Each structure stands twice: as C-alpha cells, then as structure tokens.
Amino acid sequence: MIEQDTIKLLRECDAGVKMGIASIDDVLDYVKSQKLKDFLIDCKNEHISLDREIGAELNRFHDEGKNPNPIAKGMSWIKTNMKIMMDESDSTIADLMTDGCDMGIKSLNKYLNEYEAAEEFAKDICKRLIKLEEKLEKEIRNYL
C-alpha cells in the first residue's frame, strides 16, 4: 500500500508539473512585460528542476511516470489560444495562469489526501509543487 500510494502520488505530481511547464510555454511568446516574462521563465525552470527530481524518484520504482491527460491539455491549449486571440494582454495571461494554478493546487491537494499512505519524501515533493503553484499565482495577481 505504501509503495503504491507513493508511486501514484509521484505520477500525479509528474503530470501536474508537466502541465505547468506546458502552460507556461503556451503563453510566454505573448507576454509583454519583461518582468512577468522573467518571472515565468524562472518559474518554468523551477518546474523543470522539480520534474527531474520526480523523474528520478519514479525511476527508483521502475515507473515511467505520467503525462498530463491529453484532453485536459488540449482543452487548456484551446482556452489559452482563444482568450489570447480575443485579448493579447498580460492581464489575460495572468487570468489564464491563475486559473491553471487554482486547478493544479486543488488537484494536488486532493491527491495528497487520497494517497495518504505515500512515503514522506513523495508528500514533500507534492507540497513543494503546491507551494510553487501558490507562489506563481500570488506573484501574477499584480497583472490581473
């Protein structure tokens, strides 16, 4: 049970961090403010670093990890492109990113509770990813 919950939690973190990276990539070319762009790039790099750590832990369990749900990823891409087409502003980007952060935080907390038998290191990774999403959401509120 402990090992299965650990793997399942790491998989969900893997999918979540990959979704975060993809979401940042989807909007970077449209960002006007250099300060916002720099922050998003830094945040993306933090996501990539955490993704590597998650991948290494999953490799220990001989698990390939999990990609984001293709339907969720596709819907996110469509929503992003539609909103940006209508209003290509930093405010729109901040709105999209805060929505994504909210969904990520909610999902990760759900999985943290669902896989309560997971090992502490996996819970720690999940909590750090949640904190990263909360930090991103807080910082970009100034652009709403």
C-alpha positions as CSV (number, residue, x, y, z in Angstrom):
1,M,0.0,0.0,0.0
2,I,2.8,2.5,0.9
3,E,4.7,1.8,-2.3
4,Q,1.6,2.0,-4.5
5,D,0.4,5.3,-2.9
6,T,3.9,6.7,-3.2
7,I,4.1,5.8,-6.9
8,K,0.5,7.1,-7.6
9,L,1.3,10.4,-5.8
10,L,4.5,10.8,-7.7
11,R,2.7,10.1,-11.0
12,E,0.2,12.8,-10.3
13,C,2.9,15.3,-9.4
14,D,4.7,14.3,-12.7
15,A,1.6,15.0,-14.7
16,G,1.0,18.2,-12.8
17,V,4.5,19.6,-13.2
18,K,4.5,18.8,-16.9
19,M,1.1,20.5,-17.3
20,G,2.6,23.6,-15.6
21,I,5.6,23.6,-17.9
22,A,3.4,23.3,-21.0
23,S,1.1,26.1,-19.7
24,I,3.9,28.5,-19.2
25,D,5.3,27.6,-22.7
26,D,1.9,28.3,-24.2
27,V,1.8,31.9,-23.0
28,L,5.5,33.0,-23.0
29,D,5.5,34.4,-26.5
30,Y,2.6,36.7,-25.7
31,V,3.9,38.3,-22.5
32,K,4.5,42.0,-22.9
33,S,6.1,42.8,-19.5
34,Q,9.8,41.8,-19.3
35,K,9.4,41.4,-15.5
36,L,6.5,39.0,-15.9
37,K,8.3,37.1,-18.7
38,D,11.4,36.7,-16.5
39,F,9.3,35.5,-13.6
40,L,7.5,33.0,-15.7
41,I,10.8,31.7,-17.1
42,D,12.2,31.4,-13.6
43,C,9.1,29.5,-12.5
44,K,9.3,27.3,-15.5
45,N,12.9,26.4,-14.6
46,E,11.8,25.6,-11.0
47,H,9.1,23.3,-12.5
48,I,11.7,21.6,-14.7
49,S,14.0,21.1,-11.8
50,L,11.2,19.5,-9.8
51,D,10.2,17.4,-12.8
52,R,13.7,16.0,-12.9
53,E,13.5,15.1,-9.2
54,I,10.2,13.5,-9.7
55,G,11.5,11.5,-12.7
56,A,14.5,10.3,-10.6
57,E,12.2,9.1,-7.8
58,L,9.9,7.3,-10.3
59,N,12.9,5.7,-11.9
60,R,13.8,4.2,-8.5
61,F,10.4,2.4,-8.6
62,H,10.9,1.5,-12.3
63,D,8.0,3.6,-13.2
64,E,7.7,5.8,-16.4
65,G,5.6,8.5,-14.8
66,K,2.5,10.1,-16.2
67,N,1.8,12.6,-18.8
68,P,-1.0,15.2,-18.4
69,N,-4.4,14.0,-19.6
70,P,-4.4,14.7,-23.3
71,I,-8.0,16.0,-23.2
72,A,-7.2,18.4,-20.3
73,K,-4.0,19.5,-22.0
74,G,-5.9,20.1,-25.3
75,M,-8.7,22.0,-23.6
76,S,-6.2,24.2,-21.8
77,W,-4.4,24.9,-25.1
78,I,-7.7,25.8,-26.8
79,K,-8.8,28.0,-23.9
80,T,-5.4,29.8,-23.9
81,N,-5.4,30.4,-27.6
82,M,-9.0,31.6,-27.7
83,K,-8.6,34.0,-24.8
84,I,-5.3,35.4,-26.2
85,M,-6.8,35.8,-29.6
86,M,-9.5,38.0,-28.1
87,D,-7.2,39.9,-25.8
88,E,-3.4,39.6,-26.1
89,S,-2.6,41.3,-22.8
90,D,-0.6,40.4,-19.7
91,S,-3.9,40.6,-17.8
92,T,-5.3,37.8,-19.9
93,I,-2.2,35.7,-19.4
94,A,-2.3,36.3,-15.6
95,D,-6.0,35.3,-15.7
96,L,-5.2,32.1,-17.5
97,M,-2.3,31.3,-15.3
98,T,-4.2,31.9,-12.1
99,D,-7.0,29.6,-13.3
100,G,-4.4,26.9,-14.1
101,C,-2.7,27.3,-10.7
102,D,-6.0,27.0,-8.9
103,M,-6.8,23.8,-10.7
104,G,-3.3,22.4,-10.0
105,I,-3.4,23.3,-6.3
106,K,-6.8,21.8,-5.9
107,S,-5.9,18.6,-7.7
108,L,-2.6,18.2,-5.9
109,N,-4.2,18.6,-2.5
110,K,-6.8,16.1,-3.5
111,Y,-4.1,13.5,-4.4
112,L,-2.1,14.4,-1.3
113,N,-5.2,13.4,0.8
114,E,-6.1,10.4,-1.4
115,Y,-2.7,8.8,-1.2
116,E,-2.1,9.4,2.5
117,A,0.0,6.2,2.8
118,A,2.6,7.6,0.5
119,E,6.1,8.0,1.8
120,E,7.1,11.3,3.3
121,F,9.5,12.2,0.5
122,A,6.7,11.9,-2.0
123,K,4.4,14.1,0.1
124,D,7.2,16.6,0.4
125,I,7.6,16.8,-3.4
126,C,3.9,17.3,-3.7
127,K,3.8,20.0,-1.1
128,R,6.7,21.8,-2.8
129,L,4.9,21.7,-6.1
130,I,1.8,23.1,-4.4
131,K,3.9,25.9,-2.9
132,L,5.4,26.6,-6.3
133,E,1.9,26.9,-7.8
134,E,0.8,29.2,-5.0
135,K,3.8,31.4,-5.4
136,L,3.1,31.7,-9.2
137,E,-0.5,32.5,-8.6
138,K,0.4,35.2,-5.9
139,E,3.1,36.9,-8.0
140,I,1.0,37.3,-11.1
141,R,-2.1,38.7,-9.4
142,N,-0.5,42.1,-9.9
143,Y,-1.1,41.7,-13.7
144,L,-4.8,40.9,-13.4
